[in-house]
Amino acid sequence: MQIGFIGLGNLGLPIAENLLQQHAGMFVYNRTGSKTKPLEEKGAKACHSIKELALACDVVFTIVSNDAAITGITEGENGIAANLKQGGIHVSMSTILPSTSEALFAYHQQYNNNYIACPVAGRPEAARARKLNFMVSGANEIINSIKPLLNDAGAAGIWEYGDKPGSSNVAKLCTNYMIAAALQSMSEGISLAQKSGIDEKQWMQMITSTLFNCGIYINYGNIVLNKAFQPAAFSLELGLKDATLIKQQADATGANMPLATLIQREYKELLDKGYGDYDWRALGLSIQ
Amino acid sequence: MQIGFIGLGNLGLPIAENLLQQHAGMFVYNRTGSKTKPLEEKGAKACHSIKELALACDVVFTIVSNDAAITGITEGENGIAANLKQGGIHVSMSTILPSTSEALFAYHQQYNNNYIACPVAGRPEAARARKLNFMVSGANEIINSIKPLLNDAGAAGIWEYGDKPGSSNVAKLCTNYMIAAALQSMSEGISLAQKSGIDEKQWMQMITSTLFNCGIYINYGNIVLNKAFQPAAFSLELGLKDATLIKQQADATGANMPLATLIQREYKELLDKGYGDYDWRALGLSIQ
């Protein structure tokens, strides 16, 4: 079975490196060609186009930055779907709209290929530590066939959301919404503590020892407390992209989400102020 | 040392019961007199007025519903301060503004008495399980002298915020803000999951197994998932009271808190819709 990997960004690269350890000779492609170099040195074969890669592969993983990018590399005569080996599998790890996954699934069907939505939760350091969480949706037998590959890619958890292609994208958007909401609330809480004259670190120490004793408040909380927003592993610009997807999904389904609206507005304001290359955990920065 | 307890509401009653186990003969008072009955049966002495109780006591605990109530029972010729034994200690457990604690501290000083702000985190079931968290501020030697009593009252943790009388009230308001923000975000996230057609319980199971693996999302999350908002242990009306204190504190200190503003507005809307006697964990109900 030949494997391909497209998208060697901050998160794509360590996932591809994980796969490469078990799958020497894996095919790789990135829009900026120089990014394939570290993988070639470890035995990967770099391709010069999406088409070249797809023609060589049974399974193609993609992790690109947005809905337009994933649609662009999947569709068309030079895209993944038209060139993947018959019965091939496209595993799409990007955070995108559920409706985009539905459309890509249908597009692949025209070529008798398979599409699995497989958004991933975890930052680059989690990828390197093999502590990623993959959310998957699509045909059950196809999911089962790729599970060993997801373990190779660094899975700590594989969470199955059924055969509706966009279901795992819903789960991912809901999760990113929760993270952003926690970031905004921490930032405001810390600000109130500071401006009221108490030691905000002592207060965070208390809440993360009690009701808020979990990674989002402990680890992300430390970043927010220390304003350690650069370099970005996941940029504020991508944070706004996700906040916009969340809002689009809310609007598409009739979900009333005033806090999601607030988060999108705050991200927009920070981007306008020039913080686009800060980490998305800088969410509350404009209020401080 | 004679101990008194004023305020036998949902949380006051189990705390008083904890104290009574170690301090038979403790004095108790409640505005609605019948509430002292269960404690009298266990050996407490019921008083008919604040003054009567204060005259008998070295240490008085209070847990009443708001700033006006605590000020009303502390000040004046029939209040705690004027009647407490010389050098006595008033331990105020209510969630109130820091500035109210500063004023009560100064008022007690006129009578050579001591005031400790000691807001408490924990619901009635936590009180019965002796898993309360007390935040304390005030004179260090007075805090040290009452610590054994706080342990008797059901402390799992005692968190010291220094000698500025209102500091622990700041910590408590910040904490309640964080809880309300988590409630709002869970409600919106669950709503988006539901309306997008995925199993919201499965999604919550995933996030509470990973980044959100803590009590606020696990325990409070179950309440939100199951809409188990009645009977209220801490009513939505009191939730609005706290949200209003948080907003007042933000305004008083110049903290910019758009999410806190949103929370206050949501509580207000639910109260207007007649949900005042629901538990405050119903916060997101108006958007569902």
Interface residues (C-beta under 8 A of the other chain):
Chain A: P98 A121 N133 M135 G157 W159 Y161 G162 K164 S167 V170 A171 L173 C174 T175 Y177 M178 I179 A181 A182 Q184 S185 M186 E188 G189 S191 L192 A193 K195 S196 G197 I198 D199 Q202 W203 M206 I207 S209 T210 L211 F212 N213 C214 G215 I216 Y217 I246 Q249 A250 T253 G254 A255 N256 M257 P258 L259 A260 L262 E266 I287 Q288
Chain B: P98 A121 N133 M135 G157 W159 Y161 G162 K164 S167 V170 A171 L173 C174 T175 Y177 M178 I179 A181 A182 Q184 S185 M186 E188 G189 S191 L192 A193 K195 S196 G197 I198 D199 Q202 W203 M206 I207 S209 T210 L211 F212 N213 C214 G215 I216 Y217 I246 Q249 A250 T253 G254 A255 N256 M257 P258 L259 A260 L262 E266 I287 Q288
